[in-house]
Amino acid sequence: MTSPELHPFAQEMPLPEPITMTLEEFLASDLEEYEYVKGELVPMSSPSWEHATISSNVSWYLQRHVRENRLGRVVSEGGFRVGERVLKPDVAFLSTAQLPEEGRHPSPAPPELAVEVISPTDTLWKVLEKAQAYMEAGTQMVWVVESVMQTVTVYRPNQAVKLLMRGDTVTGENVVEGFSCPVADFFNK
């Protein structure tokens, strides 16, 4: 078996070197197109139209409920300090009590709800690793939204994982109190 031939353009391009820095250096920088994971900068790719639509739907339903009930703030791709990482969930919720005083840097508190919409460029294990990191840092609930099967997987610390299908309803449980939405609504185009 031979290795596949690379396009001549690809043969001339050197592979990028990982960019490393300390957490303090990252927090002092203005590198908005990156997450910070284990000492390295992880570039954020531009989302596909489908990914952006799903993220917007999730944000819209959450935002409407949170504003009407004055529960806190819903943000899209905001930076959060998650242990020794800075992550940018696709959608996140912070209660009024957890809102940061200053908005120029990542939130020092992790989100209470983090929503990750799986992209075609994501690997499942990296998304699951993020979900674990969120919970270890104090996030109370993580929703992993997957577009092919149109599911929402709910992760809670020390609780069984819940897989919600298109015909189910996702709720905010005790994290975003009173919130409920048909899973199918997240996938409306």
Phi, psi and omega per residue, in radians:
M1 nan 2.279 -3.139
T2 -1.781 2.728 3.109
S3 -1.342 2.610 -3.122
P4 -1.145 2.573 3.109
E5 -1.324 2.394 3.071
L6 -1.574 2.541 3.032
H7 -1.012 2.466 -3.115
P8 -0.924 -0.638 3.115
F9 -1.079 -0.728 -3.131
A10 -1.189 -0.561 3.137
Q11 -1.148 -0.517 -3.109
E12 -1.463 -0.297 -3.071
M13 -1.526 2.141 3.063
P14 -1.282 2.590 3.069
L15 -1.196 2.458 -3.127
P16 -1.201 2.482 3.061
E17 -1.404 2.453 3.082
P18 -1.099 2.434 3.124
I19 -1.650 2.141 -3.128
T20 -2.022 2.624 3.055
M21 -2.880 2.971 3.102
T22 -1.440 2.842 3.086
L23 -1.055 -0.711 3.134
E24 -1.089 -0.722 3.089
E25 -1.103 -0.723 3.126
F26 -1.121 -0.786 -3.129
L27 -1.101 -0.526 3.139
A28 -1.460 -0.208 -3.103
S29 -1.515 3.090 3.051
D30 -2.087 0.672 -3.116
L31 -1.445 1.537 -3.039
E32 -1.453 -0.277 -3.073
E33 -1.629 0.320 -3.078
Y34 -2.336 2.715 2.834
E35 -1.848 2.797 3.124
Y36 -2.008 2.057 -3.082
V37 -2.364 2.066 3.038
K38 0.902 0.769 3.067
G39 1.508 -0.046 -3.109
E40 -2.097 2.648 3.018
L41 -1.472 2.287 3.118
V42 -1.978 1.973 -3.112
P43 -1.160 2.477 3.092
M44 -1.620 2.135 3.129
S45 -1.416 2.736 3.075
S46 -1.213 2.315 -3.096
P47 -1.266 2.655 3.037
S48 -1.224 2.910 3.108
W49 -1.044 -0.745 3.135
E50 -1.076 -0.809 3.130
H51 -1.038 -0.806 -3.123
A52 -1.125 -0.679 3.134
T53 -1.133 -0.804 3.135
I54 -1.106 -0.808 3.124
S55 -1.027 -0.752 3.124
S56 -1.108 -0.724 3.112
N57 -1.075 -0.851 3.131
V58 -1.012 -0.830 -3.136
S59 -1.049 -0.765 -3.091
W60 -1.089 -0.830 -3.127
Y61 -1.133 -0.764 3.110
L62 -1.129 -0.821 -3.096
Q63 -1.004 -0.806 -3.129
R64 -1.014 -0.829 -3.132
H65 -1.152 -0.794 -3.086
V66 -1.132 -0.729 3.123
R67 -1.175 -0.806 -3.130
E68 -1.031 -0.577 -3.073
N69 -1.822 0.086 3.116
R70 0.839 0.944 -3.083
L71 -1.626 -0.348 -3.078
G72 2.691 -2.280 -3.054
R73 -2.489 2.452 3.006
V74 -1.931 2.291 3.133
V75 -2.263 2.732 3.070
S76 -1.976 2.213 3.089
E77 0.945 0.576 3.025
G78 -1.384 2.616 -3.137
G79 -1.451 2.414 3.127
F80 -2.336 2.389 3.018
R81 -1.341 2.102 -3.098
V82 -2.193 1.557 -3.024
G83 1.109 -2.188 3.113
E84 -1.669 0.465 3.128
R85 -2.185 2.825 2.905
V86 -2.171 1.975 -3.093
L87 -2.017 2.719 -3.130
K88 -2.201 1.528 3.110
P89 -1.106 2.699 3.124
D90 -1.057 -0.685 3.076
V91 -2.507 2.523 3.128
A92 -2.571 2.698 3.086
F93 -2.164 2.363 2.968
L94 -2.230 2.313 3.081
S95 -1.239 2.844 -3.137
T96 -0.935 -0.699 -3.118
A97 -1.142 -0.413 -3.079
Q98 -1.758 -0.032 -3.095
L99 -1.087 2.368 3.135
P100 -1.207 2.590 3.122
E101 -1.264 -0.541 -3.054
E102 -2.116 2.394 -3.032
G103 -1.891 0.144 -3.098
R104 -1.509 -0.234 -3.115
H105 -2.175 2.917 3.081
P106 -0.978 2.607 3.089
S107 -1.043 2.313 3.101
P108 -1.237 -0.341 3.107
A109 -1.750 2.507 3.059
P110 -1.228 2.787 3.100
P111 -1.163 2.660 3.063
E112 -1.365 -0.564 2.988
L113 -2.228 2.223 3.044
A114 -2.044 2.363 3.115
V115 -2.079 2.154 3.070
E116 -2.021 2.102 3.068
V117 -1.659 2.136 -3.098
I118 -1.227 2.237 3.108
S119 -1.731 2.808 3.062
P120 -1.032 -0.464 -3.129
T121 -1.505 -0.143 -3.140
D122 -1.372 2.583 2.923
T123 -1.812 2.476 -3.070
L124 -1.002 -0.715 -3.088
W125 -1.138 -0.566 3.099
K126 -1.211 -0.664 3.104
V127 -1.158 -0.732 3.119
L128 -1.168 -0.622 3.075
E129 -1.101 -0.698 3.081
K130 -1.108 -0.789 3.139
A131 -1.007 -0.757 3.117
Q132 -1.115 -0.750 3.132
A133 -1.085 -0.744 3.100
Y134 -0.998 -0.877 -3.071
M135 -1.157 -0.681 3.104
E136 -1.099 -0.503 -3.129
A137 -1.495 -0.151 3.095
G138 2.065 0.001 3.063
T139 -1.118 2.331 -3.043
Q140 -1.498 -0.424 -3.132
M141 -2.696 2.457 3.075
V142 -2.231 2.272 3.009
W143 -1.872 2.191 3.012
V144 -1.863 2.033 -3.037
V145 -1.806 2.193 -3.057
E146 -2.134 2.206 -2.973
S147 -1.474 -0.477 -3.074
V148 -1.187 -0.892 3.111
M149 -1.570 -0.116 -3.125
Q150 0.943 1.093 -3.130
T151 -2.163 2.796 2.962
V152 -2.195 2.131 3.074
T153 -1.784 2.198 -3.068
V154 -1.809 2.143 3.101
Y155 -1.949 2.311 3.057
R156 -2.318 2.488 3.094
P157 -1.013 2.322 3.057
N158 1.024 0.501 3.064
Q159 -2.309 2.782 3.099
A160 -1.157 2.529 3.092
V161 -1.241 2.435 3.109
K162 -2.004 2.252 3.062
L163 -1.830 2.068 -3.139
L164 -1.860 2.252 -3.131
M165 -1.643 3.051 -3.097
R166 -0.921 -0.624 -3.121
G167 -1.474 -0.032 -3.118
D168 -1.589 3.047 3.086
T169 -2.072 2.288 3.058
V170 -1.629 2.425 3.134
T171 -2.186 2.813 3.101
G172 -1.487 -0.018 -3.116
E173 0.813 -2.288 3.135
N174 -1.645 0.153 -3.127
V175 -1.622 -0.913 3.049
V176 -2.046 1.431 -2.973
E177 -1.005 2.334 3.080
G178 1.480 -0.143 -3.103
F179 -1.367 2.347 2.949
S180 -2.654 2.581 -3.090
C181 -2.760 2.387 3.011
P182 -1.054 2.345 3.119
V183 -0.952 -0.689 -3.114
A184 -0.974 -0.557 -3.120
D185 -1.128 -0.467 3.106
F186 -1.167 -0.397 -3.035
F187 -1.841 0.113 3.087
N188 -1.143 2.429 -3.103
K189 -1.757 nan nan
